[in-house]
Amino acid sequence: MKSYSVRTNKQWVGKWLLLAVLAAALWSLGGCGVREPRVVTAENALERLSERNRPLFNDDAGFASLRRSMASARTYLEGLDPDRMFTFGPDKYPASRLLQTLDTLEAILDASPTPDQLNQMVSEQFIVYQSVGTDGKGGMLFTGYYEPMLEGSLEYDPDYPYPLFAKPEDLICVNLGQFSEKYAGDQICGRLTQNSLVPYFTREEIDSRGMLDQEGLEIAWVKDPVDLFFLHIQGSGRIVDKNGDTWHVHYAGKNGRPYRSIGKLLIDEGVIEKDAMSMQALRDYLENNPADLERVFNHNPSYVFFDVVDEPAIGYAGQPLEGGRAVAIDYRIFPMGALGFVQTEQPVVEHGILTRWEEMNRFVLTLDTGGAIRGAGRMDFFWGNGPYAEIAAGHMKQEGRLFFLVAKEGNGR
């Protein structure tokens, strides 16, 4: 009996030791060895850079376009309370400081600096921040968008059967940040049904099932369904009729449904190779497979509503977008109306063909946002309109880095 008892005790001791080791290992994996994914917020999306880690500030585009985009940002900021605060990672600044930032850069441009002088003056007069990117180390993905031209009419015509809808009166969007700070920057959209807010109609319900056909919301009609879908993606465009008259159509709202990429759908289905995916490749497939249009389009339940206006492309900040200067960012974590600087690549197009990519270093203004532009590692570059803009926007998916600049105290005019 004694030997049995000793053997049993040793077995229990061994089991408890094993359990203790396993528990410690599991605790280590859960608490120390495996880190939870970092939640990116406005407070940690940007890191303040020391002087030795700053980029070389130069600009490969004309200053005239930069001044025009700065004017749009200025108009936006001047319409705000000067004490409204903007978050730049660990720091916060009022709108008045962002205006001071524009004044400082204007003064530098007025001096007609050489490239070396531009770099020196910007480095001396600005605080610089860098996006942490998707990898926490600054890696960014830059995509592009543009203002498309569509054949259409403001009056119904059998040659133009596909409608653009105005924003429905029963569409209600709720800013959740008004109810709780943890939802700051988030909103939901829907419609009232029996005193309850329910999700708004999907793309399938609107286009395939005609849920808005009797509401009188049509503001224009276009010739091509593929063009119309891309207009929804771009957010603004131009309609030209048979007589050559042109109208601008702008984003007026959306149904609040999540954006789903039809490009990713076709990649996942093996229809288009990932490396070959572009707006042009997507268009070629859609135009050559008209029987598949409805299924593919309805994969994306998000739906955009429009206005017909006199101005060219207008961004989320309510100001005109300058091609090659305005960018779309995630407004929940990056400041709107801010001065940025990007390092990435731009396309070289010869005779309508993309031939290569070359280095791009450029000051930009954050004046827009987009349904697919989420997180600290995404930025959408607005290329304007015309053939080059369409090719650039359709192919751009380049890596790069994003910086923000704030004028030091006392700088400006």
C-alpha positions in Angstrom: 0.0 0.0 0.0 2.7 2.4 0.9 4.5 2.0 -2.4 1.1 2.5 -4.3 0.4 5.6 -2.3 3.8 7.1 -3.1 3.5 6.3 -6.8 0.0 7.9 -6.8 1.2 11.0 -5.1 4.1 11.3 -7.6 1.6 10.9 -10.5 -0.6 13.7 -9.1 2.4 15.9 -8.5 3.5 15.3 -12.1 0.0 16.1 -13.4 -0.3 19.3 -11.4 3.2 20.4 -12.6 2.2 19.7 -16.2 -1.1 21.6 -15.7 0.8 24.5 -14.1 3.2 24.7 -17.0 0.4 24.5 -19.6 -1.5 27.2 -17.7 1.6 29.4 -17.6 2.2 28.9 -21.3 -1.4 29.7 -22.2 -1.3 32.8 -20.0 1.9 33.8 -21.7 0.4 33.4 -25.2 -2.8 35.2 -24.3 -1.3 38.0 -22.2 2.3 38.5 -23.4 3.3 36.2 -26.3 0.4 37.1 -28.6 -0.6 40.7 -28.9 -4.0 41.9 -29.7 -4.3 43.7 -33.1 -3.6 47.4 -32.6 -6.7 49.5 -32.8 -5.9 52.5 -34.9 -7.4 55.8 -33.7 -6.9 59.5 -34.4 -4.5 59.5 -31.4 -2.1 56.9 -32.6 -2.5 57.0 -36.4 0.3 59.7 -36.7 3.7 59.8 -35.1 5.6 63.0 -34.6 9.0 62.9 -36.4 12.3 64.1 -35.2 14.3 66.4 -37.6 16.6 63.6 -38.6 13.8 61.3 -39.7 12.0 63.8 -41.9 11.7 63.3 -45.7 13.3 65.4 -48.3 10.6 68.0 -49.2 10.3 68.7 -52.9 7.4 69.0 -55.3 7.1 67.6 -58.8 4.0 69.6 -59.9 3.4 73.3 -60.5 2.7 75.6 -57.5 -0.3 77.0 -59.3 -2.3 73.8 -58.7 -1.0 73.7 -55.1 -2.3 77.2 -54.4 -5.7 76.4 -55.8 -6.0 73.3 -53.6 -4.8 75.4 -50.6 -7.6 77.9 -51.4 -10.2 75.1 -51.2 -8.7 74.0 -47.8 -8.7 77.6 -46.6 -12.4 78.1 -47.5 -13.3 74.9 -45.6 -11.3 75.9 -42.5 -12.6 79.5 -42.5 -16.1 78.1 -42.3 -15.3 76.4 -39.0 -15.1 77.6 -35.4 -11.5 78.8 -35.2 -11.2 76.8 -31.9 -12.4 73.5 -33.4 -9.7 71.0 -32.6 -8.0 68.6 -35.0 -6.1 65.6 -33.9 -2.6 64.9 -35.3 -1.6 61.7 -33.5 -0.5 62.7 -30.0 -1.2 66.4 -30.5 -4.2 68.6 -31.1 -4.5 71.9 -32.9 -7.3 74.4 -33.5 -8.6 75.2 -37.0 -6.8 78.6 -36.7 -3.4 76.7 -36.5 -4.3 74.8 -39.7 -5.0 78.2 -41.4 -1.6 79.4 -40.1 -0.1 76.4 -41.7 -1.5 77.4 -45.1 -0.2 81.0 -44.5 3.2 79.7 -43.8 3.4 77.6 -47.0 2.0 80.5 -49.0 4.8 82.7 -47.8 7.3 80.1 -48.8 5.9 79.8 -52.2 5.8 83.6 -52.6 9.6 83.5 -52.2 10.0 81.4 -55.4 12.4 79.0 -53.7 14.8 76.6 -55.4 14.3 72.9 -54.6 17.0 73.1 -51.9 15.5 76.3 -50.4 12.0 74.7 -50.4 13.3 71.7 -48.5 15.2 73.9 -46.0 12.3 76.3 -45.3 9.7 73.6 -44.9 12.0 71.6 -42.6 12.6 74.7 -40.4 9.1 76.0 -40.2 6.9 72.9 -39.8 6.2 70.2 -37.3 6.1 66.9 -39.3 4.0 63.8 -38.6 4.0 60.4 -40.4 1.2 57.9 -40.8 1.8 54.6 -39.1 0.3 52.9 -42.1 -1.1 49.5 -42.4 2.0 47.8 -40.8 2.7 50.2 -38.0 5.9 51.2 -39.8 4.5 53.8 -42.3 3.6 51.5 -45.2 0.8 53.0 -47.3 -1.3 51.9 -50.2 -2.2 54.7 -52.7 -5.1 54.3 -55.1 -6.6 56.8 -57.4 -10.0 58.2 -58.5 -11.1 60.7 -61.2 -14.1 62.6 -62.6 -15.6 60.5 -65.4 -17.5 61.8 -68.4 -20.8 60.0 -69.3 -23.1 60.3 -72.2 -26.6 61.2 -70.9 -29.4 63.7 -70.6 -31.3 65.6 -67.9 -34.5 64.5 -69.6 -35.6 60.9 -70.1 -34.6 59.6 -73.5 -34.8 55.9 -74.7 -31.1 56.2 -75.7 -30.3 56.9 -72.1 -32.3 54.4 -70.0 -30.2 54.3 -66.8 -31.2 56.8 -64.1 -29.3 58.8 -61.5 -31.3 59.3 -58.3 -31.4 62.3 -56.0 -31.1 61.7 -52.3 -34.5 60.3 -51.0 -36.3 62.3 -48.4 -36.9 59.3 -46.2 -33.1 58.5 -46.0 -32.1 59.3 -42.4 -28.4 59.3 -41.3 -27.6 59.4 -37.6 -24.2 60.6 -36.2 -23.5 58.0 -33.5 -20.8 60.2 -32.0 -23.6 62.4 -30.6 -24.7 59.5 -28.4 -21.3 58.2 -27.3 -17.7 59.3 -27.7 -16.6 55.8 -28.5 -18.6 56.0 -31.8 -17.1 59.3 -32.8 -16.9 59.5 -36.6 -19.4 56.7 -37.2 -22.9 57.0 -38.6 -25.7 54.7 -39.6 -28.3 55.4 -42.4 -31.7 54.0 -42.8 -35.4 54.7 -43.1 -38.3 54.8 -40.7 -40.7 51.9 -40.7 -43.4 51.7 -38.0 -41.4 54.0 -35.8 -38.2 51.9 -36.2 -35.1 52.8 -38.1 -34.3 50.0 -40.5 -31.4 49.7 -43.1 -32.0 51.5 -46.3 -32.6 49.7 -49.6 -29.6 47.9 -51.1 -28.3 48.3 -54.7 -30.2 45.2 -55.7 -33.5 46.5 -54.2 -33.0 49.9 -55.9 -31.7 48.8 -59.4 -33.1 45.3 -59.8 -36.3 45.5 -57.8 -37.2 49.1 -58.6 -37.9 50.2 -55.0 -37.4 53.9 -55.9 -38.9 53.9 -59.4 -42.2 55.6 -58.3 -40.6 58.3 -56.1 -39.7 60.8 -58.9 -36.1 61.0 -57.8 -34.5 60.7 -61.3 -32.3 63.7 -62.0 -30.5 62.4 -65.1 -30.2 59.4 -67.3 -27.1 57.9 -68.9 -26.4 55.6 -71.8 -24.1 53.0 -70.3 -24.7 50.9 -67.1 -20.9 50.3 -66.6 -20.2 54.1 -66.8 -23.0 54.6 -64.2 -21.5 52.0 -61.9 -18.1 53.6 -62.1 -19.7 57.0 -61.4 -21.0 55.6 -58.2 -17.5 54.5 -57.3 -15.9 57.8 -58.2 -18.6 60.0 -56.5 -18.8 62.8 -59.1 -18.6 63.2 -62.8 -19.8 65.1 -65.9 -22.8 64.3 -68.2 -22.6 65.4 -71.8 -25.7 65.3 -74.0 -26.2 65.0 -77.8 -25.7 68.7 -78.2 -22.4 68.8 -76.3 -23.9 70.5 -73.3 -22.3 69.4 -70.0 -23.5 69.2 -66.4 -21.7 68.3 -63.2 -23.1 65.6 -61.0 -21.9 65.3 -57.4 -22.2 63.0 -54.5 -25.3 63.9 -52.4 -25.5 60.9 -50.0 -25.5 57.2 -49.8 -27.7 54.4 -48.5 -25.3 53.5 -45.6 -24.8 50.0 -46.8 -21.2 48.6 -46.7 -19.0 49.0 -49.7 -17.9 45.7 -51.3 -15.4 45.6 -54.1 -16.5 43.9 -57.3 -12.9 43.8 -58.3 -12.1 41.5 -55.3 -15.2 39.4 -56.2 -13.8 38.7 -59.7 -10.4 38.0 -58.3 -11.8 35.6 -55.8 -13.7 33.9 -58.6 -10.6 33.5 -60.7 -12.1 35.7 -63.5 -9.2 38.3 -63.3 -5.8 37.7 -61.9 -4.9 39.9 -58.9 -1.8 41.3 -60.5 -3.8 42.2 -63.7 -6.7 43.9 -61.9 -7.3 47.5 -62.8 -10.3 49.7 -63.6 -9.6 49.0 -67.3 -9.5 45.2 -66.8 -12.7 45.4 -64.8 -14.4 47.5 -67.5 -13.3 45.1 -70.2 -14.8 42.1 -68.4 -18.1 43.9 -67.7 -18.5 45.2 -71.2 -17.8 41.7 -72.7 -20.1 39.9 -70.2 -23.3 42.0 -70.1 -25.3 39.0 -68.8 -23.2 39.1 -65.6 -23.6 42.8 -64.9 -26.6 42.6 -62.6 -25.0 39.9 -60.4 -21.7 41.6 -60.2 -23.1 45.1 -59.5 -25.4 43.8 -56.8 -22.5 42.3 -55.0 -21.9 45.9 -53.8 -24.9 46.9 -51.7 -23.7 50.5 -51.3 -25.6 53.0 -53.4 -24.8 56.7 -54.1 -27.3 59.5 -54.7 -26.4 62.7 -56.7 -27.1 66.4 -57.3 -26.8 68.2 -60.6 -24.7 71.4 -59.9 -22.6 74.0 -61.7 -19.3 73.4 -60.0 -16.7 70.8 -60.9 -15.8 67.9 -58.5 -16.6 68.7 -54.9 -15.1 66.7 -52.0 -16.3 65.7 -48.5 -15.1 69.1 -47.2 -17.6 70.8 -49.6 -14.9 72.4 -51.7 -13.6 71.9 -55.3 -11.0 69.2 -55.8 -7.9 70.0 -57.7 -6.6 67.2 -59.8 -3.2 66.0 -58.7 -3.5 67.8 -55.3 -6.6 66.7 -53.5 -6.7 63.4 -51.7 -9.3 61.3 -49.9 -8.5 60.0 -46.4 -10.3 58.3 -43.5 -11.7 61.4 -41.9 -12.2 59.5 -38.6 -8.5 59.3 -37.9 -6.9 61.9 -40.2 -7.7 65.7 -40.1 -9.8 67.1 -42.9 -8.5 70.3 -44.6 -4.9 69.6 -43.6 -1.6 70.0 -45.5 0.0 66.6 -46.4 3.0 65.4 -48.2 3.2 62.1 -50.1 6.0 60.0 -51.5 4.8 57.3 -53.9 4.8 56.7 -57.7 2.9 58.3 -60.6 2.1 56.8 -64.0 3.7 57.8 -67.2 1.3 57.5 -70.1 2.4 57.7 -73.8 -0.1 57.6 -76.6 -2.9 56.5 -74.3 -0.8 53.6 -72.9 0.6 53.3 -69.4 4.4 52.7 -70.0 6.0 53.0 -66.6 5.9 54.4 -63.1 8.1 57.2 -61.8 8.8 58.7 -58.4 6.3 61.3 -57.1 6.9 63.7 -54.2 4.1 66.2 -53.7 2.2 68.4 -51.3 -1.5 67.5 -51.0 -4.6 68.7 -49.2 -7.1 66.3 -47.5 -10.4 67.4 -48.9 -12.3 64.2 -49.5 -13.1 60.7 -48.1 -14.4 57.4 -49.6 -16.3 54.3 -48.6 -13.3 52.1 -49.3 -10.8 54.5 -47.7 -10.4 53.1 -44.2 -7.5 53.0 -41.8 -4.1 54.6 -41.5 -2.7 52.8 -44.5 -5.0 54.0 -47.3 -5.2 57.2 -49.3 -7.1 57.9 -52.6 -5.4 60.3 -55.0 -7.7 62.5 -57.1 -6.4 62.8 -60.7 -9.0 65.2 -62.1 -10.7 64.4 -65.5 -9.7 63.4 -69.0 -7.9 60.4 -70.5 -4.7 60.6 -68.4 -6.8 60.9 -65.2 -8.8 57.8 -66.1 -5.7 55.7 -66.8 -3.9 56.9 -63.7 -6.9 56.3 -61.4 -7.6 53.0 -63.0 -4.1 51.6 -62.5 -2.9 53.2 -59.3 -2.2 50.9 -56.4 1.2 52.0 -55.3 3.1 51.8 -52.1 4.4 54.9 -50.4 4.5 57.2 -47.3 2.2 59.9 -46.0 3.2 62.9 -43.9 1.3 65.8 -42.4 2.6 69.3 -41.6 1.7 71.8 -39.0 3.3 75.3 -38.9 5.4 76.0 -35.8 4.2 78.7 -33.5 4.8 82.2 -34.8 5.2 81.2 -38.5 2.9 82.6 -41.2 2.1 86.0 -42.7 
